[in-house]
């Protein structure tokens, strides 16, 4: 007897680093896909006309600028939905906004008919005390 052990194959030699690396790679792929999906959905909502119109009106409103400061920016994680079907559609959004002086939520409710958006609610609800700031009047 020479005492030589049989040679080990590739899997027997390398499994201690292949298994954790494979698990980490799989987890990273799943998390990357989820992140891509989430940011894609938020990107689509942020590119919608109701989002852009609402944020533009909030940024231009003197009362909002005095309460929250300027520049006013939309937050990353908005909630709600925007759906369009040809010349019709609807939007119901809650957009986190913030400025140097404070933050709040921009609330948007709108309907699209014959290609035009009509807003029933467009207001900033500042965090903390204070009444909501309405951004639309009878003209919209």
DSSP file (Angstrom, degrees, kcal/mol; ACC not computed):
  #  RESIDUE AA STRUCTURE BP1 BP2  ACC     N-H-->O    O-->H-N    N-H-->O    O-->H-N    TCO  KAPPA ALPHA  PHI   PSI    X-CA   Y-CA   Z-CA
    1    1 A X              0   0    0      0, 0.0     0, 0.0     0, 0.0     0, 0.0   0.000 360.0 360.0 360.0 132.6    0.0    0.0    0.0
    2    2 A X        -     0   0    0      2,-0.1     3,-0.1     0, 0.0     0, 0.0   0.652 360.0-129.0 -98.1 -17.4    1.3    3.4   -1.0
    3    3 A X        +     0   0    0      1,-0.3     2,-0.3     0, 0.0     0, 0.0   0.530  53.7 150.0  82.4   5.4   -1.2    5.5    0.9
    4    4 A X        -     0   0    0      1,-0.0    -1,-0.3     3,-0.0     2,-0.2  -0.561  39.8-139.5 -73.2 131.5   -2.0    7.6   -2.1
    5    5 A X        -     0   0    0     -2,-0.3     3,-0.1    -3,-0.1    -1,-0.0  -0.635  30.7 -95.6 -86.8 150.6   -5.6    8.9   -2.0
    6    6 A X        -     0   0    0     -2,-0.2    -1,-0.1     1,-0.1     2,-0.1  -0.345  48.8 -98.8 -63.6 146.5   -7.5    9.0   -5.2
    7    7 A X        -     0   0    0      1,-0.1     2,-0.2    -3,-0.1    -1,-0.1  -0.372  37.4-123.1 -68.1 144.1   -7.4   12.3   -7.1
    8    8 A X        -     0   0    0      1,-0.1    -1,-0.1    -3,-0.1     2,-0.0  -0.610  21.5-122.4 -89.0 147.6  -10.4   14.5   -6.6
    9    9 A X     >  -     0   0    0     -2,-0.2     4,-1.7     1,-0.1     5,-0.2  -0.211  35.9 -91.4 -80.4 177.9  -12.4   15.8   -9.5
   10   10 A X  H  > S+     0   0    0      1,-0.2     4,-2.0     2,-0.2     5,-0.2   0.903 124.3  50.3 -59.3 -45.0  -13.0   19.5  -10.3
   11   11 A X  H  > S+     0   0    0      1,-0.2     4,-1.9     2,-0.2    -1,-0.2   0.903 109.1  51.4 -61.8 -42.7  -16.3   19.7   -8.3
   12   12 A X  H  4 S+     0   0    0      1,-0.2    -1,-0.2     2,-0.2    -2,-0.2   0.837 114.5  44.0 -65.1 -32.2  -14.7   18.1   -5.2
   13   13 A X  H  < S+     0   0    0     -4,-1.7    -1,-0.2    -3,-0.1    -2,-0.2   0.820 124.8  30.1 -79.8 -31.4  -11.9   20.6   -5.3
   14   14 A X  H >X S+     0   0    0     -4,-2.0     4,-1.9    -5,-0.2     3,-1.4   0.468  82.8 100.2-115.0  -2.8  -13.9   23.8   -6.0
   15   15 A X  H 3X S+     0   0    0     -4,-1.9     4,-2.0     1,-0.3     5,-0.3   0.822  73.6  68.8 -58.8 -32.2  -17.4   23.4   -4.5
   16   16 A X  H 34 S+     0   0    0      1,-0.2     4,-0.4    -4,-0.2    -1,-0.3   0.791 115.0  26.1 -61.4 -24.8  -16.5   25.6   -1.4
   17   17 A X  H <> S+     0   0    0     -3,-1.4     4,-1.5     2,-0.1    -1,-0.2   0.690 117.2  60.0-106.0 -23.4  -16.2   28.7   -3.5
   18   18 A X  H  X S+     0   0    0     -4,-1.9     4,-2.6     2,-0.2     5,-0.2   0.917 103.0  51.3 -70.4 -43.0  -18.6   27.8   -6.4
   19   19 A X  H  X S+     0   0    0     -4,-2.0     4,-2.4     2,-0.2     5,-0.2   0.954 113.6  41.3 -63.6 -52.8  -21.7   27.3   -4.3
   20   20 A X  H  > S+     0   0    0     -4,-0.4     4,-2.6    -5,-0.3    -1,-0.2   0.904 116.8  49.9 -62.9 -38.2  -21.5   30.7   -2.4
   21   21 A X  H  X S+     0   0    0     -4,-1.5     4,-2.4     2,-0.2    -1,-0.2   0.901 111.4  48.8 -66.6 -39.5  -20.6   32.5   -5.6
   22   22 A X  H  X S+     0   0    0     -4,-2.6     4,-2.3     2,-0.2    -2,-0.2   0.907 112.6  47.9 -64.9 -42.3  -23.4   30.9   -7.5
   23   23 A X  H  X S+     0   0    0     -4,-2.4     4,-2.6    -5,-0.2     5,-0.2   0.923 112.9  48.2 -64.4 -44.2  -25.9   31.8   -4.8
   24   24 A X  H  X S+     0   0    0     -4,-2.6     4,-2.6     1,-0.2    -2,-0.2   0.900 112.0  49.9 -63.8 -40.7  -24.7   35.4   -4.6
   25   25 A X  H  X S+     0   0    0     -4,-2.4     4,-2.2     2,-0.2    -1,-0.2   0.909 111.7  47.8 -64.5 -42.1  -24.9   35.7   -8.4
   26   26 A X  H  X S+     0   0    0     -4,-2.3     4,-2.3     2,-0.2    -2,-0.2   0.932 113.4  47.3 -64.3 -45.6  -28.4   34.3   -8.5
   27   27 A X  H  X S+     0   0    0     -4,-2.6     4,-2.6     1,-0.2     5,-0.2   0.906 111.6  51.4 -62.0 -42.1  -29.5   36.6   -5.7
   28   28 A X  H  X S+     0   0    0     -4,-2.6     4,-2.4    -5,-0.2    -1,-0.2   0.888 109.3  50.5 -62.4 -39.2  -27.9   39.6   -7.4
   29   29 A X  H  X S+     0   0    0     -4,-2.2     4,-2.2     2,-0.2    -2,-0.2   0.917 111.7  47.1 -64.8 -43.7  -29.6   38.8  -10.7
   30   30 A X  H  X S+     0   0    0     -4,-2.3     4,-2.3     2,-0.2    -2,-0.2   0.932 114.2  46.9 -64.5 -45.7  -33.0   38.6   -9.0
   31   31 A X  H  X S+     0   0    0     -4,-2.6     4,-2.5     1,-0.2    -2,-0.2   0.885 111.4  52.2 -64.3 -38.3  -32.5   41.9   -7.1
   32   32 A X  H  X S+     0   0    0     -4,-2.4     4,-2.4    -5,-0.2    -1,-0.2   0.901 109.4  49.2 -63.1 -41.5  -31.3   43.6  -10.2
   33   33 A X  H  X S+     0   0    0     -4,-2.2     4,-2.3     2,-0.2    -2,-0.2   0.914 111.6  48.8 -64.3 -43.2  -34.4   42.5  -12.1
   34   34 A X  H  X S+     0   0    0     -4,-2.3     4,-2.7     2,-0.2    -2,-0.2   0.923 111.9  49.0 -62.7 -44.1  -36.6   43.8   -9.3
   35   35 A X  H  X S+     0   0    0     -4,-2.5     4,-2.7     1,-0.2     5,-0.3   0.905 111.0  50.3 -62.4 -41.7  -34.8   47.1   -9.2
   36   36 A X  H  X S+     0   0    0     -4,-2.4     4,-1.8     1,-0.2    -1,-0.2   0.908 112.3  47.5 -62.3 -42.3  -35.1   47.4  -13.0
   37   37 A X  H  X S+     0   0    0     -4,-2.3     4,-2.2     2,-0.2    -2,-0.2   0.932 114.0  46.2 -64.5 -47.4  -38.8   46.7  -12.9
   38   38 A X  H  X S+     0   0    0     -4,-2.7     4,-2.4     1,-0.2     5,-0.2   0.940 115.7  44.4 -63.4 -48.6  -39.4   49.2  -10.0
   39   39 A X  H  X S+     0   0    0     -4,-2.7     4,-2.2     1,-0.2    -1,-0.2   0.818 111.3  55.4 -69.4 -28.6  -37.4   52.0  -11.5
   40   40 A X  H  X S+     0   0    0     -4,-1.8     4,-2.1    -5,-0.3    -1,-0.2   0.921 109.5  45.9 -65.7 -44.1  -39.0   51.4  -14.9
   41   41 A X  H  X S+     0   0    0     -4,-2.2     4,-2.2     2,-0.2    -2,-0.2   0.931 114.6  47.0 -64.9 -45.8  -42.5   51.7  -13.5
   42   42 A X  H  X S+     0   0    0     -4,-2.4     4,-2.4     1,-0.2    -1,-0.2   0.887 110.8  53.8 -63.7 -37.1  -41.6   54.9  -11.6
   43   43 A X  H  X S+     0   0    0     -4,-2.2     4,-1.2    -5,-0.2    -1,-0.2   0.901 108.1  49.1 -63.3 -40.9  -39.9   56.2  -14.7
   44   44 A X  H  < S+     0   0    0     -4,-2.1     4,-0.3     2,-0.2     3,-0.3   0.913 112.3  47.6 -64.8 -41.9  -43.0   55.7  -16.8
   45   45 A X  H >< S+     0   0    0     -4,-2.2     3,-1.1     1,-0.2     6,-0.3   0.888 110.8  52.1 -66.8 -37.1  -45.2   57.4  -14.2
   46   46 A X  H 3< S+     0   0    0     -4,-2.4    -1,-0.2     1,-0.3    -2,-0.2   0.723 105.9  54.9 -72.3 -19.9  -42.7   60.4  -13.9
   47   47 A X  T 3< S+     0   0    0     -4,-1.2    -1,-0.3    -3,-0.3    -2,-0.2   0.475  87.1 109.3 -89.3  -0.9  -42.8   60.8  -17.7
   48   48 A X  S <> S-     0   0    0     -3,-1.1     4,-2.2    -4,-0.3     5,-0.2  -0.377  78.1-120.6 -75.7 154.0  -46.6   61.1  -17.7
   49   49 A X  H  > S+     0   0    0      1,-0.2     4,-2.9     2,-0.2     5,-0.3   0.893 110.8  54.3 -60.8 -42.8  -48.3   64.5  -18.5
   50   50 A X  H  > S+     0   0    0      1,-0.2     4,-2.3     2,-0.2     5,-0.2   0.906 110.0  47.4 -61.7 -38.8  -50.1   64.6  -15.1
   51   51 A X  H  > S+     0   0    0     -6,-0.3     4,-2.6     2,-0.2     5,-0.3   0.959 115.6  44.1 -63.8 -50.8  -46.8   64.2  -13.2
   52   52 A X  H  X S+     0   0    0     -4,-2.2     4,-2.4     1,-0.2    -2,-0.2   0.912 115.5  47.6 -62.7 -43.8  -45.0   66.8  -15.2
   53   53 A X  H  X S+     0   0    0     -4,-2.9     4,-2.3    -5,-0.2    -1,-0.2   0.930 114.0  46.9 -63.3 -46.1  -47.9   69.3  -15.1
   54   54 A X  H  X S+     0   0    0     -4,-2.3     4,-2.3    -5,-0.3    -2,-0.2   0.929 114.3  45.7 -64.1 -46.4  -48.4   68.9  -11.3
   55   55 A X  H  X S+     0   0    0     -4,-2.6     4,-2.6    -5,-0.2    -1,-0.2   0.904 112.6  51.7 -65.4 -40.1  -44.7   69.2  -10.4
   56   56 A X  H  X S+     0   0    0     -4,-2.4     4,-1.5    -5,-0.3    -1,-0.2   0.909 110.7  47.5 -61.7 -42.3  -44.4   72.2  -12.7
   57   57 A X  H  X S+     0   0    0     -4,-2.3     4,-1.2     2,-0.2    -2,-0.2   0.895 112.5  49.5 -66.1 -39.7  -47.3   73.9  -11.1
   58   58 A X  H  < S+     0   0    0     -4,-2.3     3,-0.4     1,-0.2    -2,-0.2   0.914 110.8  49.7 -65.2 -41.6  -46.0   73.2   -7.6
   59   59 A X  H  < S+     0   0    0     -4,-2.6    -1,-0.2     1,-0.2    -2,-0.2   0.812 114.7  45.1 -66.2 -29.3  -42.6   74.5   -8.5
   60   60 A X  H  < S+     0   0    0     -4,-1.5     2,-0.4    -5,-0.2    -1,-0.2   0.629  87.3 104.3 -89.1 -14.8  -44.1   77.7   -9.9
   61   61 A X     X  -     0   0    0     -4,-1.2     4,-2.3    -3,-0.4     5,-0.2  -0.538  61.4-150.5 -75.5 125.3  -46.5   78.4   -7.1
   62   62 A X  H  > S+     0   0    0     -2,-0.4     4,-2.2     1,-0.2    -1,-0.1   0.865  95.5  51.6 -63.7 -36.6  -45.3   81.2   -4.8
   63   63 A X  H  > S+     0   0    0      2,-0.2     4,-2.0     1,-0.2    -1,-0.2   0.909 110.8  47.6 -68.3 -41.1  -47.1   79.8   -1.7
   64   64 A X  H  >>S+     0   0    0      1,-0.2     4,-3.1     2,-0.2     5,-0.6   0.922 112.3  50.2 -63.8 -43.2  -45.5   76.4   -2.1
   65   65 A X  H  X5S+     0   0    0     -4,-2.3     4,-1.6     1,-0.2    -2,-0.2   0.879 110.7  49.4 -63.4 -37.1  -42.1   78.0   -2.6
   66   66 A X  H  <5S+     0   0    0     -4,-2.2    -1,-0.2    -5,-0.2    -2,-0.2   0.858 118.1  39.5 -71.4 -32.7  -42.5   80.1    0.5
   67   67 A X  H  <5S+     0   0    0     -4,-2.0    -2,-0.2    -5,-0.1    -3,-0.2   0.897 133.3  20.0 -81.5 -42.1  -43.5   77.0    2.6
   68   68 A X  H  <5S-     0   0    0     -4,-3.1    33,-2.5     1,-0.2    34,-1.2   0.637 103.3-128.8-105.6 -17.3  -41.2   74.4    1.2
   69   69 A X     << -     0   0    0     -4,-1.6     2,-0.4    -5,-0.6    -1,-0.2  -0.240  34.4 -48.8  93.3 174.6  -38.4   76.5   -0.4
   70   70 A X  S    S+     0   0    0      1,-0.1     2,-0.1    29,-0.1    29,-0.1  -0.999 106.3  46.2-136.8 136.3  -36.9   76.4   -3.8
   71   71 A X  S    S-     0   0    0     -2,-0.4     2,-0.5    27,-0.1    29,-0.3   0.385  76.5-162.8 -80.2 148.3  -35.7   74.4   -5.7
   72   72 A X        -     0   0    0     27,-0.1     2,-0.4    -2,-0.1    27,-0.2  -0.876   8.7-169.9-102.6 130.3  -38.6   72.0   -5.2
   73   73 A X  E     -A   98   0A   0     25,-2.7    25,-2.1    -2,-0.5     2,-0.3  -0.930  21.9-120.6-126.8 147.1  -38.0   68.4   -6.2
   74   74 A X  E     -A   97   0A   0     -2,-0.4    23,-0.3    23,-0.2     4,-0.0  -0.610  35.0-118.9 -80.0 143.0  -40.1   65.3   -6.7
   75   75 A X        -     0   0    0     21,-4.2     3,-0.2    -2,-0.3    -1,-0.1  -0.220  16.8-116.4 -77.5 171.4  -39.2   62.3   -4.6
   76   76 A X  S    S+     0   0    0      1,-0.2     2,-1.0    19,-0.1    -1,-0.1   0.902  98.7  54.3 -76.6 -43.6  -38.2   58.9   -5.9
   77   77 A X        +     0   0    0      2,-0.0    -1,-0.2    18,-0.0     2,-0.2  -0.710  66.9 168.8-103.9  86.2  -41.0   56.7   -4.7
   78   78 A X        -     0   0    0     -2,-1.0     2,-0.3    -3,-0.2    17,-0.2  -0.494  19.4-145.4 -87.3 164.6  -44.3   58.1   -5.8
   79   79 A X  E     +B   94   0A   0     15,-2.2    15,-2.6    -2,-0.2     2,-0.3  -0.901  48.0  53.7-129.3 160.2  -47.5   56.1   -5.4
   80   80 A X  E    S-B   93   0A   0     -2,-0.3     2,-0.3    13,-0.2    13,-0.2  -0.846  70.9 -81.6 121.7-157.2  -50.7   55.8   -7.4
   81   81 A X  E     -B   92   0A   0     11,-2.2    11,-2.7    -2,-0.3     2,-0.4  -0.996  17.4-161.8-151.9 151.5  -51.5   55.0  -11.0
   82   82 A X  E     +B   91   0A   0     -2,-0.3     2,-0.4     9,-0.2     9,-0.2  -0.991  18.8 176.9-131.6 125.3  -51.7   56.6  -14.5
   83   83 A X  E     -B   90   0A   0      7,-3.0     7,-2.7    -2,-0.4     2,-0.4  -0.996   4.7-175.9-132.2 137.3  -53.7   54.8  -17.2
   84   84 A X  E     -B   89   0A   0     -2,-0.4     5,-0.3     5,-0.2     2,-0.3  -0.965  11.5-175.4-129.6 148.3  -54.3   56.0  -20.7
   85   85 A X  E >   -B   88   0A   0      3,-3.2     3,-1.6    -2,-0.4     2,-0.5  -0.740  65.1 -66.7-142.3  87.3  -56.4   54.4  -23.4
   86   86 A X  T 3  S-     0   0    0     -2,-0.3    -1,-0.1     1,-0.3     0, 0.0  -0.537 121.3  -5.8  67.3-120.0  -56.1   56.4  -26.6
   87   87 A X  T 3  S+     0   0    0     -2,-0.5    28,-3.0    -3,-0.1    29,-0.3   0.405 130.5  64.7 -88.9   2.3  -57.6   59.8  -26.1
   88   88 A X  E <   +B   85   0A   0     -3,-1.6    -3,-3.2    25,-0.2     2,-0.3  -0.720  56.0 121.2-119.6 170.4  -58.9   58.9  -22.6
   89   89 A X  E     -BC  84 112A   0     23,-1.6    23,-2.9    -5,-0.3     2,-0.3  -0.960  37.1-120.1 163.3-176.9  -57.4   58.0  -19.2
   90   90 A X  E     -BC  83 111A   0     -7,-2.7    -7,-3.0    -2,-0.3     2,-0.4  -0.985  10.3-160.1-151.4 158.5  -57.1   58.7  -15.6
   91   91 A X  E     +BC  82 110A   0     19,-2.4    19,-2.5    -2,-0.3     2,-0.3  -0.997  10.8 174.4-143.2 138.0  -54.4   59.6  -13.0
   92   92 A X  E     +BC  81 109A   0    -11,-2.7   -11,-2.2    -2,-0.4     2,-0.3  -0.844  24.5 165.8-143.4 101.0  -54.4   59.3   -9.3
   93   93 A X  E     -BC  80 108A   0     15,-2.6    15,-2.6    -2,-0.3     2,-0.4  -0.900  32.6-163.6-126.7 147.6  -50.9   60.1   -7.8
   94   94 A X  E     -BC  79 107A   0    -15,-2.6   -15,-2.2    -2,-0.3     2,-0.6  -0.954  23.2-171.1-124.6 109.0  -49.3   61.0   -4.5
   95   95 A X  E     - C   0 106A   0     11,-2.9    11,-3.4    -2,-0.4     2,-0.3  -0.890  18.3-136.8-108.5 118.1  -45.9   62.5   -5.2
   96   96 A X  E     - C   0 105A   0     -2,-0.6   -21,-4.2     9,-0.2     2,-0.3  -0.575  30.2-177.7 -70.9 133.6  -43.5   63.1   -2.4
   97   97 A X  E     -AC  74 104A   0      7,-2.5     7,-2.4    -2,-0.3     2,-0.3  -0.933   6.9-177.1-130.1 155.3  -41.9   66.6   -2.8
   98   98 A X  E     +AC  73 103A   0    -25,-2.1   -25,-2.7    -2,-0.3     2,-0.2  -0.997   7.8 176.9-153.0 151.7  -39.2   68.4   -0.9
   99   99 A X  E >   - C   0 102A   0      3,-3.1     3,-0.5    -2,-0.3   -30,-0.2  -0.792  53.1 -82.5-138.5-178.7  -37.4   71.7   -0.8
  100  100 A X  T 3  S+     0   0    0    -29,-0.3   -31,-0.2    -2,-0.2     3,-0.1   0.765 126.8  43.4 -62.5 -25.3  -34.9   73.3    1.5
  101  101 A X  T 3  S-     0   0    0    -33,-2.5     2,-0.3     1,-0.2    -1,-0.2   0.626 125.5 -44.8 -97.1 -14.8  -37.5   74.5    4.0
  102  102 A X  E <   -C   99   0A   0    -34,-1.2    -3,-3.1    -3,-0.5     2,-0.3  -0.992  50.5-108.4 171.9-172.7  -39.7   71.3    4.2
  103  103 A X  E     +C   98   0A   0     -2,-0.3    24,-2.8    -5,-0.2     2,-0.3  -0.872  29.2 153.1-141.1 171.5  -41.5   68.5    2.5
  104  104 A X  E     -CD  97 126A   0     -7,-2.4    -7,-2.5    22,-0.3     2,-0.4  -0.932  40.7 -81.3-173.9-165.3  -45.0   67.4    1.6
  105  105 A X  E     -CD  96 125A   0     20,-1.9    20,-3.2    -2,-0.3     2,-0.7  -0.990  24.1-146.4-127.9 130.0  -47.1   65.4   -0.8
  106  106 A X  E     -CD  95 124A   0    -11,-3.4   -11,-2.9    -2,-0.4     2,-0.5  -0.861  19.8-156.8 -94.5 115.5  -48.4   66.6   -4.1
  107  107 A X  E     -CD  94 123A   0     16,-3.2    16,-1.9    -2,-0.7     2,-0.4  -0.831  12.1-176.3-101.8 128.3  -51.8   65.0   -4.7
  108  108 A X  E     +CD  93 122A   0    -15,-2.6   -15,-2.6    -2,-0.5     2,-0.4  -0.987  13.0 170.6-129.4 126.7  -53.1   64.7   -8.3
  109  109 A X  E     +CD  92 121A   0     12,-2.6    11,-2.3    -2,-0.4    12,-1.8  -0.982  21.8 155.4-132.0 123.6  -56.4   63.4   -9.5
  110  110 A X  E     -CD  91 119A   0    -19,-2.5   -19,-2.4    -2,-0.4     2,-0.4  -0.973  30.1-149.7-147.9 157.7  -57.1   63.8  -13.2
  111  111 A X  E     -CD  90 118A   0      7,-2.5     7,-3.1    -2,-0.3     2,-0.5  -0.966  12.8-145.2-127.2 145.5  -59.1   62.5  -16.1
  112  112 A X  E     +CD  89 117A   0    -23,-2.9   -23,-1.6    -2,-0.4     2,-0.4  -0.958  23.7 168.2-113.7 123.6  -58.2   62.5  -19.8
  113  113 A X  E >   - D   0 116A   0      3,-2.3     3,-2.0    -2,-0.5   -25,-0.2  -1.000  69.7  -5.0-135.8 133.4  -61.0   63.0  -22.3
  114  114 A X  T 3  S-     0   0    0     -2,-0.4   -26,-0.2     1,-0.3    -1,-0.1   0.833 130.9 -56.1  52.4  35.9  -60.5   63.7  -26.0
  115  115 A X  T 3  S+     0   0    0    -28,-3.0     2,-0.4     1,-0.2    -1,-0.3   0.436 115.0 110.2  83.0  -0.2  -56.7   64.0  -25.4
  116  116 A X  E <   -D  113   0A   0     -3,-2.0    -3,-2.3   -29,-0.3     2,-0.4  -0.913  61.5-135.4-114.0 134.7  -57.0   66.7  -22.7
  117  117 A X  E     -D  112   0A   0     -2,-0.4     2,-0.4    -5,-0.2    -5,-0.2  -0.724  17.2-167.8 -86.6 133.3  -56.2   66.3  -19.0
  118  118 A X  E     -D  111   0A   0     -7,-3.1    -7,-2.5    -2,-0.4     2,-0.5  -0.991  12.5-144.4-121.3 126.7  -58.7   67.8  -16.6
  119  119 A X  E     +D  110   0A   0     21,-0.5    -9,-0.3    -2,-0.4     3,-0.2  -0.789  23.9 174.2 -97.9 125.1  -57.6   68.0  -12.9
  120  120 A X  E    S+     0   0A   0    -11,-2.3     2,-0.4    -2,-0.5   -10,-0.2   0.739  81.0  24.3 -94.0 -29.7  -60.1   67.5  -10.1
  121  121 A X  E     +D  109   0A   0    -12,-1.8   -12,-2.6    14,-0.0    -1,-0.3  -0.993  60.4 153.8-136.6 129.2  -57.5   67.6   -7.4
  122  122 A X  E     +D  108   0A   0     -2,-0.4    13,-3.1   -14,-0.2    14,-0.4  -0.705  30.0 132.8-152.7  94.6  -54.1   69.3   -7.6
  123  123 A X  E     -DE 107 134A   0    -16,-1.9   -16,-3.2    11,-0.2     2,-0.5  -0.979  49.5-126.5-148.5 156.3  -52.8   70.3   -4.2
  124  124 A X  E     -DE 106 133A   0      9,-2.5     9,-3.2    -2,-0.3     2,-0.8  -0.916  15.6-161.7-104.6 125.9  -49.7   70.2   -1.9
  125  125 A X  E     -D  105   0A   0    -20,-3.2   -20,-1.9    -2,-0.5     7,-0.1  -0.886  19.1-145.9-105.7  99.1  -50.2   68.8    1.5
  126  126 A X  E     -D  104   0A   0     -2,-0.8   -22,-0.3     5,-0.3     2,-0.2  -0.321  20.6-108.9 -64.6 145.2  -47.2   70.0    3.5
  127  127 A X  S    S+     0   0    0    -24,-2.8   -24,-0.1    -2,-0.0     2,-0.1  -0.515  88.8  16.0 -68.4 142.5  -45.9   67.7    6.2
  128  128 A X  S    S-     0   0    0     -2,-0.2     2,-0.0    -3,-0.1     0, 0.0  -0.483 116.1 -11.1  88.5-162.9  -46.7   69.1    9.7
  129  129 A X  S    S+     0   0    0     -2,-0.1     2,-0.1     2,-0.0    -3,-0.0  -0.273  89.0  80.2 -72.8 157.7  -49.2   71.8   10.4
  130  130 A X  S    S-     0   0    0     -5,-0.0     2,-0.1     2,-0.0     3,-0.1  -0.205  73.9 -84.2 123.1 147.8  -50.9   73.9    7.8
  131  131 A X        -     0   0    0      1,-0.1    -5,-0.3    -2,-0.1    -7,-0.1  -0.414  54.5 -90.4 -77.5 154.7  -53.7   73.6    5.3
  132  132 A X        -     0   0    0     -7,-0.1     2,-0.7    -2,-0.1    -7,-0.2  -0.306  37.6-126.1 -60.4 150.0  -53.2   72.0    1.9
  133  133 A X  E     -E  124   0A   0     -9,-3.2    -9,-2.5    -3,-0.1     2,-0.3  -0.899  20.8-143.1-103.4 113.2  -52.2   74.4   -0.9
  134  134 A X  E     -E  123   0A   0     -2,-0.7   -11,-0.2   -11,-0.2   -13,-0.0  -0.589  15.6-172.7 -79.4 135.0  -54.5   74.2   -3.8
  135  135 A X        +     0   0    0    -13,-3.1     2,-0.3    -2,-0.3   -12,-0.2   0.361  63.5  60.3-109.1   2.4  -52.9   74.6   -7.2
  136  136 A X        -     0   0    0    -14,-0.4     2,-0.2   -16,-0.1   -14,-0.1  -0.941  55.2-176.6-130.2 154.2  -56.0   74.7   -9.4
  137  137 A X    >   -     0   0    0     -2,-0.3     3,-0.8    -3,-0.0    -2,-0.1  -0.436  56.0 -67.8-123.8-157.7  -58.9   77.0   -9.6
  138  138 A X  T 3  S+     0   0    0      1,-0.2    -2,-0.0    -2,-0.2     0, 0.0   0.683 120.4  73.6 -71.7 -17.6  -62.1   77.0  -11.7
  139  139 A X  T 3         0   0    0      1,-0.3    -1,-0.2     0, 0.0    -3,-0.0   0.774 360.0 360.0 -71.0 -25.6  -60.0   77.7  -14.9
  140  140 A X    <         0   0    0     -3,-0.8   -21,-0.5   -21,-0.1    -1,-0.3   0.483 360.0 360.0 -84.8 360.0  -58.6   74.2  -15.1
